[in-house]
Amino acid sequence: MFNHLSERLNKVIKKLSGQGRLTEENIKDTLRDIRIALLEADVALPVAVDFINHIQSKALGKEVMESLTPGQVLIKLVHDELVILMGDVNTELELKAQPPAIILVAGLQGSGKTTTVAKLARWLKQNQKKSVLVASADIYRPAAIDQLETLAKGIEVEFFPSNPNQSPIAIAEAAIQAAKNKVIDVVIIDTAGRLHIDNEMMDEIKQLHAAINPVETLFVVDSMTGQDAANTAKAFNDALPLTGVILTKADGDARGGAALSIRHITGKPIKFIGVGEKIDALEPFYPDRIASRILDMGDILTLVEEAERNIDKAKAEKLVKKIKKGKPFDLEDFRDQLKQIHSMGGMMGIMSKLPGINQLPQNVKDQFNDKKLVEIEAIINSMTPKERRFPDRIKNSEKRRIAGGSGTSIQAINQLLKQFGQMQKMMKKMSKKGGMMKMMRGLQGKLPFGGMGGGGMPPGMPF
């Protein structure tokens, strides 16, 4: 998400940085370029105009004009204005009501609403330690009821059965009563997809809202629809007292116009953002972190939080002790590392949150290939436990068997074994006193970050 906007903004700021000092003329030129970048990112015109006006009034101040680091000053101004535009801080769900707290989820057809209900249920269970019941009041699409039941089983939350012969209000009220009987913390009610121009359907959801009085009314919207997402959210907000928005399919939207427009147009906060198809691909929306990603400053806080949630600390400590003792790092250990990477959204999910990622040449970015990780894991899975422990002893006949089992080639296996051998040497150096510092000095100029001159990958990286 935001790839196009991020690249354009960074080019604009880099161009300004090379001019030495700020003048009224180059500020206006820069702001014009920023406005074009925003509009190309499908940000609504009124939002882009207000954004530029706010920055211009601050940029022409004496303190900014006399700065010796114009690029840095402008980055700070743009960052702060992006944060303000998107809502200052993350707005949490209001769940302090008498249990069960009721969440009503609305949205257009095809916005990913039912999947988002399941993602939200999982997030509440995993991160808030809440018991959750989900129910579908979509009486127009029986498949939606079946879909939600399947998803609920997968994430192990309560599902309240419903059928198309019931009314949405009857389903919701029965689900809430069932949650009370089971002392469940949160009820999430999925609703039928509807168009804001369909008066009959809008009246139905208004009546449903009035009947159950939810503490949260969330609007799910597809970020791929750009500024239309913001306009649709406004239309729903005019009909329903929305408390927030969930942006879906953000991983497929390189522009990001919806995220930058919704708060300004609707006055409602974006509370969550969907960043993939997997059931765990839902993140709280932090405006300051998103602003940092847009300006290629990274999002280390989210990365650290994901690591805290997903990394198996016991396995990590065991591996550290193993390496310190000088024991060899084998393919079993490596496979565990690959699984940890998958649990954090894959290589691209991790890389997207690191500072400076957009400054890397495209051929370097292409090396961070999650498909390659899947291939490597398939190769390792096709080996015997002994072969994983002693990969240097694998013979040609065994390579043919492994290639057949993994659907790869002997060439791919040879490449993996060669690179893994380099990785083992690195791990051996790390086990010695002062080994980490020596290794890092040896990699200077080869790493894509820090030593930008080399642009190559560290020896042993399997991409």
Summary of the structure (lengths in Angstrom):
residues: 463
radius of gyration: 25.7
end to end distance: 22.6
largest distance: 74.2
contacts: 1515
relative contact order: 0.09
helix: 59%
strand: 9%
